[in-house]
Amino acid sequence: MPKVELVYDRACPLCYPAIAGLFSSLGLGFLFNGTYFAIIAGLFLAAVLFGLGYRAKSRRGYAPLLLGLAAAAMVIAGKFLWDENGILYVGGIAGLIAASAWNLLPKRALTTDSCPSCATDGADSNGAQGD
């Protein structure tokens, strides 16, 4: 049985006509106009920023979140404030993609092999000297 997914995880701009067609067929086409679209876009941007900030300290720190905040501001400004400025909007989308990719990169593991001052000089984990 074919399955129709209503949740779009990573919708690309090329998929917007398909999404709009699906919503229009369900009678929800008004969501892509004016105030409703601004609210929906704001909610999705907030979800992206929450994902960048959630447990940021244990991943790449707060730098990807700051990049995401700047990029989200560019998206809002380019889409809703300055008469659909395409360069600002696309730059904001690129910034969000870059922040997400940066946040996904794993941290390098710290090794104690290269640090001579970290050597235990024969001590075990309890601090007792080995024989």
DRENDO-1510 file (C-alpha; in Angstrom, 1 decimal, always signed):
<recs>
REC; n; res; u; v; w
REC; 1; MET; +0.0; +0.0; +0.0 .
REC; 2; PRO; +1.6; +3.4; -1.0 .
REC; 3; LYS; +2.2; +5.8; +1.8 .
REC; 4; VAL; +2.0; +9.6; +1.7 .
REC; 5; GLU; +4.3; +11.4; +4.1 .
REC; 6; LEU; +3.0; +14.7; +5.4 .
REC; 7; VAL; +6.1; +15.5; +7.4 .
REC; 8; TYR; +8.9; +16.9; +5.2 .
REC; 9; ASP; +12.2; +16.5; +7.0 .
REC; 10; ARG; +14.5; +18.3; +4.6 .
REC; 11; ALA; +12.3; +19.9; +2.0 .
REC; 12; CYS; +14.3; +21.5; -0.8 .
REC; 13; PRO; +13.1; +24.5; -2.7 .
REC; 14; LEU; +12.3; +22.3; -5.7 .
REC; 15; CYS; +9.7; +20.5; -3.6 .
REC; 16; TYR; +7.8; +23.6; -2.7 .
REC; 17; PRO; +5.4; +23.2; -5.7 .
REC; 18; ALA; +4.6; +19.6; -4.7 .
REC; 19; ILE; +4.1; +20.7; -1.0 .
REC; 20; ALA; +1.9; +23.6; -2.1 .
REC; 21; GLY; -0.1; +21.3; -4.4 .
REC; 22; LEU; -0.7; +18.8; -1.6 .
REC; 23; PHE; -1.8; +21.5; +0.9 .
REC; 24; SER; -4.0; +23.1; -1.8 .
REC; 25; SER; -5.7; +19.8; -2.5 .
REC; 26; LEU; -6.4; +19.4; +1.2 .
REC; 27; GLY; -7.9; +23.0; +1.3 .
REC; 28; LEU; -4.9; +24.4; +3.1 .
REC; 29; GLY; -3.5; +26.6; +0.3 .
REC; 30; PHE; -4.1; +29.8; +2.3 .
REC; 31; LEU; -1.2; +28.8; +4.5 .
REC; 32; PHE; +1.3; +29.9; +1.9 .
REC; 33; ASN; +0.0; +33.5; +1.7 .
REC; 34; GLY; +0.9; +36.5; +3.9 .
REC; 35; THR; +0.8; +36.3; +7.6 .
REC; 36; TYR; +0.2; +32.5; +7.9 .
REC; 37; PHE; +3.3; +31.8; +5.9 .
REC; 38; ALA; +5.4; +34.2; +8.0 .
REC; 39; ILE; +4.2; +32.4; +11.2 .
REC; 40; ILE; +4.9; +28.9; +9.8 .
REC; 41; ALA; +8.4; +30.0; +8.5 .
REC; 42; GLY; +9.1; +31.5; +11.9 .
REC; 43; LEU; +8.1; +28.2; +13.7 .
REC; 44; PHE; +10.3; +26.2; +11.4 .
REC; 45; LEU; +13.3; +28.6; +11.9 .
REC; 46; ALA; +12.8; +28.3; +15.6 .
REC; 47; ALA; +12.9; +24.5; +15.4 .
REC; 48; VAL; +16.1; +24.7; +13.4 .
REC; 49; LEU; +17.7; +27.1; +16.0 .
REC; 50; PHE; +16.5; +24.9; +18.8 .
REC; 51; GLY; +18.2; +21.9; +17.1 .
REC; 52; LEU; +21.5; +24.0; +16.8 .
REC; 53; GLY; +21.3; +25.1; +20.4 .
REC; 54; TYR; +20.3; +21.8; +22.0 .
REC; 55; ARG; +23.3; +20.4; +23.8 .
REC; 56; ALA; +25.5; +22.7; +21.9 .
REC; 57; LYS; +28.2; +22.6; +24.6 .
REC; 58; SER; +28.7; +18.9; +24.1 .
REC; 59; ARG; +29.0; +19.2; +20.3 .
REC; 60; ARG; +30.6; +22.1; +18.5 .
REC; 61; GLY; +29.9; +24.8; +21.0 .
REC; 62; TYR; +27.7; +27.9; +20.4 .
REC; 63; ALA; +29.4; +29.1; +17.2 .
REC; 64; PRO; +27.0; +27.1; +14.9 .
REC; 65; LEU; +24.1; +28.5; +16.8 .
REC; 66; LEU; +25.3; +32.0; +16.3 .
REC; 67; LEU; +25.8; +31.4; +12.6 .
REC; 68; GLY; +22.3; +29.9; +12.5 .
REC; 69; LEU; +20.8; +33.0; +14.3 .
REC; 70; ALA; +22.5; +35.3; +11.7 .
REC; 71; ALA; +21.3; +33.1; +8.8 .
REC; 72; ALA; +17.7; +33.0; +10.2 .
REC; 73; ALA; +17.7; +36.8; +10.5 .
REC; 74; MET; +18.8; +36.9; +6.8 .
REC; 75; VAL; +16.0; +34.6; +5.8 .
REC; 76; ILE; +13.4; +36.6; +7.6 .
REC; 77; ALA; +14.8; +39.9; +6.3 .
REC; 78; GLY; +15.2; +38.6; +2.7 .
REC; 79; LYS; +11.8; +37.0; +2.5 .
REC; 80; PHE; +9.5; +39.2; +4.5 .
REC; 81; LEU; +11.1; +42.6; +5.3 .
REC; 82; TRP; +12.9; +43.8; +2.1 .
REC; 83; ASP; +10.5; +42.9; -0.6 .
REC; 84; GLU; +11.7; +39.4; -1.2 .
REC; 85; ASN; +15.4; +40.1; -1.6 .
REC; 86; GLY; +16.6; +36.9; -3.3 .
REC; 87; ILE; +20.3; +37.3; -2.5 .
REC; 88; LEU; +19.7; +37.8; +1.2 .
REC; 89; TYR; +17.2; +35.0; +1.3 .
REC; 90; VAL; +19.4; +32.5; -0.5 .
REC; 91; GLY; +22.4; +33.6; +1.6 .
REC; 92; GLY; +20.4; +32.9; +4.7 .
REC; 93; ILE; +19.4; +29.5; +3.5 .
REC; 94; ALA; +23.1; +28.7; +2.7 .
REC; 95; GLY; +24.1; +29.9; +6.1 .
REC; 96; LEU; +21.5; +27.6; +7.8 .
REC; 97; ILE; +22.8; +24.7; +5.8 .
REC; 98; ALA; +26.4; +25.6; +6.7 .
REC; 99; ALA; +25.5; +25.9; +10.4 .
REC; 100; SER; +23.8; +22.5; +10.3 .
REC; 101; ALA; +26.7; +20.9; +8.6 .
REC; 102; TRP; +29.2; +22.5; +11.0 .
REC; 103; ASN; +27.1; +21.3; +13.9 .
REC; 104; LEU; +27.1; +17.7; +12.6 .
REC; 105; LEU; +30.9; +17.4; +12.3 .
REC; 106; PRO; +32.2; +15.3; +15.1 .
REC; 107; LYS; +34.6; +16.8; +17.6 .
REC; 108; ARG; +38.2; +15.5; +17.5 .
REC; 109; ALA; +39.0; +13.2; +20.3 .
REC; 110; LEU; +41.6; +14.4; +22.7 .
REC; 111; THR; +44.5; +12.0; +23.0 .
REC; 112; THR; +47.0; +12.0; +25.9 .
REC; 113; ASP; +49.6; +10.2; +23.8 .
REC; 114; SER; +51.1; +13.4; +22.5 .
REC; 115; CYS; +51.2; +15.2; +25.8 .
REC; 116; PRO; +54.3; +14.3; +27.9 .
REC; 117; SER; +53.0; +16.1; +31.0 .
REC; 118; CYS; +49.9; +14.0; +31.0 .
REC; 119; ALA; +51.9; +10.7; +31.3 .
REC; 120; THR; +51.2; +8.9; +34.6 .
REC; 121; ASP; +54.8; +7.8; +35.2 .
REC; 122; GLY; +53.7; +4.3; +36.1 .
REC; 123; ALA; +50.8; +5.2; +38.3 .
REC; 124; ASP; +47.6; +3.3; +38.0 .
REC; 125; SER; +44.1; +4.9; +38.0 .
REC; 126; ASN; +44.1; +4.9; +41.8 .
REC; 127; GLY; +47.3; +6.9; +42.1 .
REC; 128; ALA; +49.3; +3.9; +43.5 .
REC; 129; GLN; +52.7; +3.3; +42.0 .
REC; 130; GLY; +53.2; +0.2; +39.9 .
REC; 131; ASP; +56.0; -2.3; +40.6 .
</recs>
